[in-house]
Amino acid sequence: MSGTEMEKRVEEEEKKGGELLFCGSTCWDVIGRRKGAVEGNLVSPTRLRPLVGVDIRFVASGCLSCHCVALDIEGRCYTWGRNEKGQLGHGDTIQRDRPTIVSELSKYKIIKAGSGRNHTVVVTEDGNSLAFGWNKHGQLGSGSTRNEIESSPVRCLVSQVTNTACGADFTVWLSSVEGSSILTAGLPQYGQLGHGTDNEYNSKDSSVKLVYEPQPRPRAIATLSGETIVKVACGTNHTVAVDKNGYVYTWGFGGYGRLGHREQKDEWAPRRVDVFQKHNVLPPNAVVSAGSVNSACTAGGGQLYMWGKIKNAGDDWMYPKPLMDLRFDCAMMIDTFNYPLFPSGWNLRCMDSGNMHHFVGADASCISWGQAQYGELGYGPMGQKSSAVPKKVDILEGMHVISVACGMGHSMVIVDRENVGDRLDQLDVYDGKATAEGMCLGLSLFSSHFSAVTLQTNTDTITLTAGTEVPDANATFPKQTNKRGAKNTSDSSKNSKRKKSKDSSDSEDEEENSDVESDSSGEYINGKAPGKGRGKGAKKSSSGGKGTGRGRPSTNKTPQSSGGKTGKRGRPRKSQV
């Protein structure tokens, strides 16, 4: 079977859909943040109650995403997870623990989706694109940053869209428009938009504080105008793309060698990866993936190549190298499924990378590996938490994997329901926690049949009697206090408000600098360079429109030209606003 035929077969399976399984953290408000206990991890692939029996065809998340997107074969879009910036598209900022249909997209048939740190982009069947969530850097592609948060879908200024992918704070669209097959918008800080600049400037003439001009209008990458880009994947701040001839291009942040050019320089424009040329170009059915600090693709013979930071210990891979750990005995696969198996031992059908973990669908097996702490590898309660080498997810052995997606501390897998018997019924089903909005709606219906209903919140007990108006989902319920302790309560309330304000500020800082945990390379994702400079080794190159990467600590201590101090490598200092 040729690569083109296999690619068509994958597309047909996506249209048919399957059962979505989830593993990892469900504690969306604290995942990836250093404070707060994380509990309720799903360490084995688990079915989600609202999606049991629903034919899911596509799933999306991102290496820094704490939310999920799923599309069914009818074109409905489901989202759940963190929602502090409106990235779920429901018109509010209420967290959803259960997959919920985005009602404002119901008039469209959604076929593709991408997920950034705090934004989501979808593609419709007729080639349009809509987005929602955080728009501080123009990553929604709506042409404006006037509204920093768009909690409902807005139109992206692109047409004839075939696919999309999201980095932390930027978006890439693929289009069938001739000469404009790839467009980008959002934060240009490391050149990840591919336009030959990082749009850096001083915030004031007398200041050394650096900021980066957002790009809210999608713009075609001029250096690729003569190529037709057919595949794309985005890491935190870098992009990997493949043209119709099988050539691979990378650009953006170069730390740890994640661009595959044998150096750690930032690339502000697409640069071809020299490993994948001549007799080693990518086939039409190639798989492309990008994690926070690494990249991957399958090339000639189906061999998986990776580059960048592959493991916590050991040297970084500065250029693409074959991942030899995926060479397994494949005799059983030939007999069972009659698939053409490549020398690597597996027919790799799909792959995605999270923060520092990877999921692969290969024939009748699901394989995962990497650094994990929330059960996102799916090895089960008795299995290991992390794995430096690829390892089968035993509970899924024998199931046909249609698609996979990885996010921050979680993974999703779509499996074919055929030929699995009752094995899916034996898997756990996760109900999730109801949102405040859902609880109030349910109480409203319930109280119409009963004389009184009691709602226990985190702070109060509310009793609804027949005819009682149900409180708004966003309403707060003040505590009742007696007069004797009124003064003390007032003082206490003021202190509590101050503390809450400080905690909220800390939380925002942590979210914007979540690379502290996700990427020790010291990337600054908040659109501003911390301190007074870009960090050691980050001095701009005078030629080629490139900056120097910051993937590894430099042993040479050279003074900053700006005279500013920087934080420790891998732990960027927070901006003083």
C-alpha positions as CSV (number, residue, x, y, z in Angstrom):
1,M,0.0,0.0,0.0
2,S,1.5,3.4,-1.0
3,G,1.8,6.3,1.3
4,T,-1.0,8.2,-0.5
5,E,-3.4,5.2,-0.1
6,M,-2.5,4.9,3.6
7,E,-3.2,8.6,4.1
8,K,-6.6,8.3,2.5
9,R,-7.3,5.3,4.7
10,V,-6.5,7.4,7.8
11,E,-8.9,10.1,6.6
12,E,-11.7,7.6,6.1
13,E,-11.2,6.2,9.6
14,E,-11.4,9.8,11.0
15,K,-14.7,10.3,9.3
16,K,-16.0,7.1,10.8
17,G,-14.9,8.2,14.3
18,G,-14.5,6.1,17.5
19,E,-14.5,6.2,21.3
20,L,-12.5,8.9,23.1
21,L,-10.3,7.8,26.0
22,F,-8.6,10.2,28.4
23,C,-5.8,9.8,30.9
24,G,-4.0,12.4,33.1
25,S,-5.0,15.2,35.4
26,T,-8.5,16.5,35.8
27,C,-7.6,19.1,38.3
28,W,-7.5,21.8,35.6
29,D,-7.1,24.9,37.9
30,V,-3.8,23.8,39.4
31,I,-2.2,21.6,36.7
32,G,1.2,23.0,35.6
33,R,1.3,25.4,38.5
34,R,3.5,24.9,41.5
35,K,1.0,25.5,44.3
36,G,-2.0,23.4,45.2
37,A,-2.3,19.7,45.5
38,V,-3.2,17.7,42.4
39,E,-5.6,14.9,42.9
40,G,-8.1,12.9,40.9
41,N,-5.6,11.8,38.2
42,L,-6.9,9.2,35.7
43,V,-3.8,7.0,35.4
44,S,-5.4,4.6,32.9
45,P,-7.3,5.4,29.7
46,T,-10.8,6.3,30.8
47,R,-14.0,6.9,29.0
48,L,-15.7,10.3,29.6
49,R,-19.4,10.0,30.5
50,P,-20.7,12.7,28.2
51,L,-18.9,11.2,25.2
52,V,-19.7,7.5,25.8
53,G,-21.0,6.2,22.5
54,V,-20.3,9.4,20.7
55,D,-18.3,9.0,17.4
56,I,-15.3,11.3,17.9
57,R,-13.2,11.9,14.8
58,F,-10.6,14.4,16.0
59,V,-9.0,15.6,19.2
60,A,-6.8,18.5,19.9
61,S,-4.7,19.9,22.8
62,G,-1.3,21.6,23.0
63,C,1.9,21.2,24.8
64,L,1.0,24.0,27.2
65,S,-2.8,23.6,26.9
66,C,-4.8,22.8,30.1
67,H,-8.0,22.4,28.0
68,C,-9.2,19.9,25.4
69,V,-11.1,20.0,22.1
70,A,-13.0,17.0,20.6
71,L,-14.9,16.9,17.3
72,D,-17.5,14.4,16.4
73,I,-18.5,13.1,13.0
74,E,-21.5,15.4,12.9
75,G,-19.2,18.4,13.1
76,R,-20.0,19.3,16.7
77,C,-17.2,20.8,18.8
78,Y,-16.8,19.8,22.5
79,T,-14.5,21.6,24.9
80,W,-13.6,21.2,28.6
81,G,-10.8,22.1,31.0
82,R,-9.3,25.4,32.2
83,N,-11.3,28.5,31.0
84,E,-9.8,31.5,32.7
85,K,-9.3,33.3,29.3
86,G,-12.5,32.1,27.7
87,Q,-10.6,29.4,25.7
88,L,-13.6,27.0,25.8
89,G,-15.7,29.3,23.7
90,H,-18.9,29.2,25.9
91,G,-19.2,33.0,26.4
92,D,-17.9,32.8,30.0
93,T,-14.8,32.0,32.0
94,I,-16.4,29.1,34.0
95,Q,-14.2,25.9,34.1
96,R,-15.8,22.8,32.6
97,D,-14.8,19.4,33.9
98,R,-17.2,17.6,31.4
99,P,-17.0,17.8,27.6
100,T,-19.5,20.5,26.6
101,I,-20.8,21.4,23.1
102,V,-19.8,24.9,22.0
103,S,-23.3,26.1,21.2
104,E,-22.2,29.1,19.1
105,L,-20.5,26.7,16.7
106,S,-23.6,24.6,16.2
107,K,-24.4,26.2,12.8
108,Y,-21.0,25.1,11.5
109,K,-19.5,21.7,10.7
110,I,-16.1,21.7,12.5
111,I,-13.5,19.4,10.9
112,K,-10.2,20.5,12.5
113,A,-9.0,22.3,15.6
114,G,-5.9,23.6,17.4
115,S,-5.2,24.5,21.0
116,G,-2.8,27.0,22.4
117,R,-2.0,27.8,26.0
118,N,-5.1,30.0,26.4
119,H,-6.8,30.0,23.0
120,T,-8.5,27.7,20.6
121,V,-8.9,27.8,16.8
122,V,-11.3,25.7,14.7
123,V,-11.7,25.1,11.0
124,T,-15.1,24.6,9.3
125,E,-16.0,22.3,6.5
126,D,-16.4,25.3,4.1
127,G,-12.8,26.5,4.7
128,N,-13.5,29.2,7.3
129,S,-11.8,29.5,10.7
130,L,-13.0,30.8,14.1
131,A,-11.2,31.3,17.3
132,F,-11.8,32.1,21.0
133,G,-9.8,32.7,24.2
134,W,-6.9,35.0,25.0
135,N,-6.1,37.5,22.3
136,K,-3.4,39.7,23.9
137,H,-0.9,39.0,21.1
138,G,-3.4,38.7,18.3
139,Q,-3.2,34.9,18.3
140,L,-6.9,34.7,17.3
141,G,-6.2,36.2,13.9
142,S,-9.2,38.5,14.1
143,G,-7.3,41.6,13.0
144,S,-7.5,43.3,16.3
145,T,-6.3,43.1,19.9
146,R,-8.8,45.5,21.2
147,N,-10.5,42.7,23.2
148,E,-7.9,40.9,25.1
149,I,-10.3,38.1,25.9
150,E,-12.9,36.7,23.4
151,S,-14.9,34.1,25.2
152,S,-17.2,33.5,22.2
153,P,-16.1,32.4,18.7
154,V,-14.9,35.2,16.4
155,R,-14.0,35.0,12.7
156,C,-10.3,34.7,11.7
157,L,-9.3,36.7,8.7
158,V,-8.3,33.7,6.6
159,S,-10.1,31.8,3.8
160,Q,-9.9,28.4,2.2
161,V,-8.4,26.9,5.3
162,T,-7.5,23.2,5.4
163,N,-5.9,22.9,8.8
164,T,-4.6,24.8,11.8
165,A,-2.1,24.4,14.6
166,C,-1.4,26.5,17.7
167,G,1.8,27.3,19.7
168,A,1.6,28.8,23.1
169,D,0.6,32.3,21.9
170,F,0.5,32.1,18.2
171,T,-1.5,30.3,15.4
172,V,-0.7,28.8,12.1
173,W,-3.2,28.2,9.3
174,L,-2.8,26.1,6.2
175,S,-4.7,27.3,3.1
176,S,-5.4,26.1,-0.4
177,V,-4.9,29.6,-1.7
178,E,-2.0,29.6,-4.2
179,G,1.0,31.4,-3.0
180,S,-0.4,31.6,0.6
181,S,-0.5,28.0,1.7
182,I,0.7,29.0,5.2
183,L,-0.3,32.0,7.3
184,T,0.6,33.0,10.9
185,A,-0.6,35.4,13.6
186,G,0.2,36.1,17.2
187,L,3.3,36.6,19.3
188,P,6.5,37.0,17.1
189,Q,9.0,37.0,20.0
190,Y,11.3,34.3,18.8
191,G,10.5,34.5,15.1
192,Q,8.0,31.7,15.3
193,L,5.7,33.5,12.9
194,G,8.3,33.1,10.1
195,H,8.3,36.7,8.8
196,G,12.0,37.4,9.3
197,T,11.6,39.5,12.4
198,D,10.7,39.2,16.1
199,N,9.0,42.7,16.1
200,E,11.0,43.7,19.1
201,Y,11.3,47.3,20.2
202,N,11.9,49.4,23.4
203,S,8.7,50.2,25.3
204,K,10.0,53.8,25.6
205,D,12.9,55.8,24.1
206,S,14.5,56.1,27.5
207,S,13.8,52.5,28.5
208,V,15.7,49.2,27.9
209,K,12.5,47.3,28.5
210,L,11.7,45.2,25.5
211,V,8.3,44.4,24.1
212,Y,7.1,42.6,21.0
213,E,4.5,44.0,18.7
214,P,1.5,41.7,18.3
215,Q,0.5,40.5,14.8
216,P,-3.3,40.2,14.9
217,R,-3.9,39.8,11.2
218,P,-2.9,36.5,9.6
219,R,-0.1,37.0,7.2
220,A,1.3,34.6,4.6
221,I,5.0,33.6,5.0
222,A,6.7,35.2,2.0
223,T,9.7,32.8,1.8
224,L,7.3,29.9,1.4
225,S,5.1,31.5,-1.2
226,G,6.5,29.2,-3.9
227,E,5.9,26.0,-1.8
228,T,2.7,24.2,-0.9
229,I,2.7,23.4,2.8
230,V,0.7,20.3,3.6
231,K,1.5,19.5,7.2
232,V,2.3,21.7,10.2
233,A,2.9,21.2,14.0
234,C,3.7,23.8,16.6
235,G,5.7,23.7,19.9
236,T,5.6,26.3,22.5
237,N,7.5,28.8,20.4
238,H,8.6,26.9,17.3
239,T,7.0,25.6,14.1
240,V,7.6,22.5,11.9
241,A,6.2,22.4,8.4
242,V,6.3,19.9,5.5
243,D,5.8,20.8,1.8
244,K,4.2,18.6,-0.8
245,N,7.6,17.4,-2.0
246,G,8.5,16.1,1.5
247,Y,10.9,18.8,2.6
248,V,10.9,19.8,6.2
249,Y,11.2,23.4,7.4
250,T,11.5,24.7,11.0
251,W,11.7,28.2,12.5
252,G,11.3,30.0,15.8
253,F,13.0,29.3,19.2
254,G,16.1,27.3,18.7
255,G,17.0,26.2,22.3
256,Y,18.0,22.6,22.8
257,G,18.4,22.1,19.0
258,R,14.6,21.7,18.6
259,L,14.9,23.2,15.1
260,G,17.3,20.4,13.9
261,H,19.9,22.7,12.4
262,R,22.9,21.5,14.5
263,E,22.9,24.8,16.4
264,Q,20.7,26.7,18.9
265,K,20.0,29.9,17.0
266,D,16.6,31.2,16.7
267,E,15.3,31.2,13.1
268,W,13.1,34.1,12.2
269,A,12.2,32.6,8.8
270,P,11.7,29.0,7.6
271,R,14.9,27.0,7.2
272,R,15.0,23.6,5.5
273,V,16.2,20.7,7.6
274,D,19.1,19.2,5.7
275,V,18.6,15.7,7.0
276,F,15.4,15.3,5.1
277,Q,16.5,15.8,1.6
278,K,17.5,13.7,-1.5
279,H,16.6,10.1,-0.7
280,N,15.2,10.8,2.8
281,V,12.2,13.2,2.0
282,L,9.0,12.6,3.9
283,P,6.3,10.4,2.3
284,P,2.7,11.7,1.9
285,N,1.6,9.8,5.0
286,A,4.3,11.2,7.2
287,V,3.5,12.0,10.8
288,V,4.8,15.4,12.2
289,S,4.8,16.4,15.9
290,A,6.2,19.2,18.0
291,G,6.5,19.3,21.8
292,S,7.6,22.1,24.1
293,V,11.3,21.4,23.6
294,N,11.5,18.9,20.8
295,S,10.3,17.9,17.3
296,A,9.5,14.6,15.5
297,C,8.5,13.2,12.2
298,T,8.4,9.9,10.3
299,A,10.6,9.8,7.2
300,G,11.7,7.2,4.6
301,G,10.9,3.7,5.6
302,G,8.5,4.8,8.3
303,Q,11.4,5.5,10.7
304,L,10.6,7.9,13.5
305,Y,13.2,10.8,13.9
306,M,13.4,13.1,16.8
307,W,15.5,16.1,17.7
308,G,15.7,18.7,20.6
309,K,15.5,17.8,24.3
310,I,14.5,14.2,24.3
311,K,15.2,13.2,27.9
312,N,15.9,15.1,31.1
313,A,19.3,13.5,31.4
314,G,21.8,13.2,28.6
315,D,22.8,15.3,25.6
316,D,20.3,17.2,23.5
317,W,19.8,16.0,19.9
318,M,20.9,18.9,17.8
319,Y,19.8,17.3,14.6
320,P,17.2,14.6,13.6
321,K,18.2,11.1,14.7
322,P,16.3,7.8,14.4
323,L,14.6,6.8,17.6
324,M,15.9,3.2,17.7
325,D,13.7,2.3,20.8
326,L,10.7,1.8,18.4
327,R,12.3,-1.3,16.8
328,F,10.1,-4.1,18.0
329,D,9.2,-7.6,16.8
330,C,6.4,-7.1,14.2
331,A,5.5,-10.6,13.1
332,M,2.3,-10.6,15.0
333,M,1.2,-7.4,13.4
334,I,1.6,-8.7,9.9
335,D,-0.5,-11.8,10.7
336,T,-3.3,-10.0,12.5
337,F,-3.9,-6.8,10.4
338,N,-2.0,-7.5,7.2
339,Y,-0.6,-3.9,7.3
340,P,2.6,-3.1,5.4
341,L,5.2,-2.8,8.2
342,F,8.3,-0.8,7.8
343,P,11.9,-1.6,8.9
344,S,11.3,0.3,12.2
345,G,8.9,-2.5,13.3
346,W,5.8,-0.3,13.5
347,N,3.4,1.3,11.1
348,L,3.2,4.7,12.9
349,R,-0.2,6.1,12.1
350,C,-0.4,9.1,14.4
351,M,1.6,10.9,17.0
352,D,1.4,13.9,19.3
353,S,3.7,15.5,21.9
354,G,2.8,17.2,25.2
355,N,5.0,19.2,27.5
356,M,7.6,16.4,27.9
357,H,5.6,13.2,26.9
358,H,4.6,11.5,23.7
359,F,1.8,9.3,22.4
360,V,1.9,7.2,19.3
361,G,-0.8,5.1,17.6
362,A,0.9,2.2,15.8
363,D,-1.2,-0.6,14.2
364,A,-3.0,-2.4,17.0
365,S,-0.9,-0.8,19.8
366,C,-0.7,2.5,21.6
367,I,2.8,3.5,22.7
368,S,3.8,6.3,25.1
369,W,6.9,7.6,26.9
370,G,8.4,10.7,28.4
371,Q,8.4,12.6,31.7
372,A,5.0,12.5,33.4
373,Q,3.5,13.2,36.8
374,Y,-0.3,13.0,36.4
375,G,-0.7,9.6,34.8
376,E,-0.8,11.0,31.3
377,L,1.2,8.0,30.0
378,G,-1.8,5.7,30.8
379,Y,0.3,2.8,32.3
380,G,-2.3,2.2,35.1
381,P,-2.1,2.4,38.9
382,M,0.5,-0.3,39.1
383,G,2.6,1.0,36.2
384,Q,5.5,3.4,36.3
385,K,4.8,7.1,36.3
386,S,7.4,8.0,33.6
387,S,9.4,6.1,31.0
388,A,12.6,7.1,29.2
389,V,11.9,4.6,26.4
390,P,8.7,3.9,24.4
391,K,6.4,1.5,26.1
392,K,3.1,-0.1,25.2
393,V,-0.1,1.0,27.0
394,D,-1.1,-2.5,27.9
395,I,-4.8,-1.9,28.5
396,L,-5.1,-0.7,24.9
397,E,-3.2,-3.6,23.3
398,G,-5.1,-5.0,20.3
399,M,-7.2,-1.8,19.9
400,H,-6.9,0.2,16.6
401,V,-5.9,3.8,17.3
402,I,-7.4,6.4,15.0
403,S,-6.0,9.6,16.5
404,V,-4.1,10.9,19.6
405,A,-3.5,14.3,21.3
406,C,-1.4,15.4,24.2
407,G,-1.6,18.5,26.4
408,M,-0.2,19.7,29.7
409,G,-0.5,16.7,31.9
410,H,-3.1,14.8,29.9
411,S,-3.5,12.6,26.8
412,M,-6.4,11.6,24.6
413,V,-6.8,8.6,22.3
414,I,-9.5,7.7,19.8
415,V,-9.9,4.0,19.4
416,D,-12.0,2.1,16.8
417,R,-15.0,0.3,18.4
418,E,-14.8,-2.6,15.9
419,N,-13.2,-5.9,16.8
420,V,-12.8,-5.0,20.5
421,G,-15.8,-6.9,21.9
422,D,-16.7,-5.7,25.3
423,R,-13.3,-4.4,26.2
424,L,-14.4,-0.8,26.1
425,D,-17.2,-1.6,28.6
426,Q,-14.6,-2.8,31.0
427,L,-12.8,0.5,31.1
428,D,-13.6,3.1,33.8
429,V,-16.0,5.9,33.1
430,Y,-15.3,9.4,34.5
431,D,-18.3,11.5,35.3
432,G,-16.5,14.8,36.0
433,K,-17.7,17.6,38.3
434,A,-20.7,19.7,37.3
435,T,-20.1,23.4,36.7
436,A,-21.9,26.0,38.8
437,E,-23.9,26.8,35.7
438,G,-25.0,23.2,35.3
439,M,-25.8,22.9,39.0
440,C,-28.0,25.9,39.0
441,L,-29.9,24.7,35.9
442,G,-30.4,21.3,37.5
443,L,-31.6,22.8,40.7
444,S,-34.1,25.0,38.8
445,L,-35.6,21.9,37.2
446,F,-35.5,19.9,40.4
447,S,-37.1,22.6,42.5
448,S,-40.1,22.7,40.2
449,H,-41.1,19.2,41.4
450,F,-40.1,19.5,45.1
451,S,-40.8,22.0,47.9
452,A,-37.2,22.6,48.9
453,V,-33.7,21.8,47.6
454,T,-30.4,22.4,49.5
455,L,-27.2,23.4,47.7
456,Q,-23.9,23.1,49.5
457,T,-21.2,25.5,48.1
458,N,-17.7,25.9,49.3
459,T,-18.7,28.7,51.7
460,D,-22.5,28.4,52.3
461,T,-25.6,26.3,52.4
462,I,-28.3,27.6,50.2
463,T,-31.9,26.4,50.5
464,L,-34.2,26.8,47.5
465,T,-37.9,26.5,48.2
466,A,-40.6,26.4,45.5
467,G,-40.7,29.7,43.7
468,T,-37.2,30.7,44.8
469,E,-35.1,32.4,42.1
470,V,-32.1,30.3,41.3
471,P,-28.8,32.3,41.8
472,D,-26.8,33.2,38.8
473,A,-23.9,30.8,38.0
474,N,-21.4,33.7,38.4
475,A,-22.9,35.1,41.6
476,T,-21.0,35.1,44.9
477,F,-22.7,34.3,48.2
478,P,-21.5,36.5,51.1
479,K,-21.2,34.9,54.5
480,Q,-23.6,35.9,57.1
481,T,-22.1,37.4,60.3
482,N,-23.5,38.5,63.6
483,K,-23.3,42.1,64.7
484,R,-21.0,41.4,67.7
485,G,-18.2,40.2,65.4
486,A,-19.0,42.7,62.6
487,K,-15.8,44.9,63.2
488,N,-13.5,41.9,63.4
489,T,-15.1,40.4,60.4
490,S,-14.7,43.6,58.4
491,D,-11.0,43.8,59.2
492,S,-10.6,40.1,58.4
493,S,-12.5,40.6,55.1
494,K,-10.1,43.4,54.1
495,N,-7.0,41.3,54.8
496,S,-8.6,38.4,53.0
497,K,-9.3,40.6,49.9
498,R,-5.7,41.8,49.9
499,K,-4.4,38.2,50.2
500,K,-6.8,37.1,47.4
501,S,-5.7,39.9,45.2
502,K,-2.1,38.9,45.7
503,D,-2.8,35.2,45.1
504,S,-4.7,36.1,41.9
505,S,-1.7,38.2,40.7
506,D,0.7,35.4,41.5
507,S,-1.6,32.9,39.7
508,E,-1.6,35.1,36.6
509,D,2.2,35.5,36.7
510,E,2.6,31.7,37.0
511,E,0.3,31.1,34.0
512,E,2.1,33.6,31.8
513,N,5.5,32.1,32.8
514,S,4.4,28.5,32.8
515,D,7.6,27.7,30.9
516,V,9.4,27.8,34.2
517,E,8.2,24.2,34.6
518,S,7.5,23.3,31.0
519,D,10.7,24.4,29.4
520,S,13.8,25.0,31.3
521,S,15.3,26.7,28.3
522,G,14.2,30.0,29.7
523,E,11.6,31.1,27.1
524,Y,9.6,34.1,28.0
525,I,6.0,33.7,26.9
526,N,4.3,36.7,28.3
527,G,5.3,39.0,25.3
528,K,7.9,40.8,27.4
529,A,11.5,40.0,28.1
530,P,12.1,39.8,31.8
531,G,14.6,42.1,33.4
532,K,16.4,44.5,31.1
533,G,17.7,42.2,28.4
534,R,16.9,38.9,26.6
535,G,19.1,36.7,28.7
536,K,22.6,35.4,28.3
537,G,23.3,34.1,24.9
538,A,20.2,35.7,23.5
539,K,22.0,38.5,21.8
540,K,20.7,39.0,18.3
541,S,22.8,37.8,15.4
542,S,23.9,40.5,13.1
543,S,23.3,38.3,10.0
544,G,20.6,36.2,8.7
545,G,17.9,37.6,10.8
546,K,18.5,35.1,13.6
547,G,18.9,35.3,17.4
548,T,21.0,33.0,19.5
549,G,19.2,30.2,21.2
550,R,19.0,29.8,24.9
551,G,18.5,26.1,25.3
552,R,21.4,25.3,27.5
553,P,23.4,27.2,30.1
554,S,26.4,29.0,28.6
555,T,29.7,28.5,30.3
556,N,31.0,31.8,28.9
557,K,29.9,34.7,31.0
558,T,29.7,37.6,28.7
559,P,28.3,40.9,29.9
560,Q,25.0,42.1,28.5
561,S,25.2,45.0,26.0
562,S,22.3,46.6,27.8
563,G,23.9,46.1,31.2
564,G,20.8,44.5,32.5
565,K,20.7,41.5,34.8
566,T,18.9,38.3,34.0
567,G,17.5,35.5,36.0
568,K,18.9,32.0,36.3
569,R,18.9,30.0,33.1
570,G,15.7,28.2,32.7
571,R,13.9,30.3,35.3
572,P,13.1,33.7,33.7
573,R,12.7,36.6,35.9
574,K,9.2,38.0,36.0
575,S,8.6,41.4,34.5
576,Q,8.2,44.3,36.9
577,V,5.0,46.0,35.7
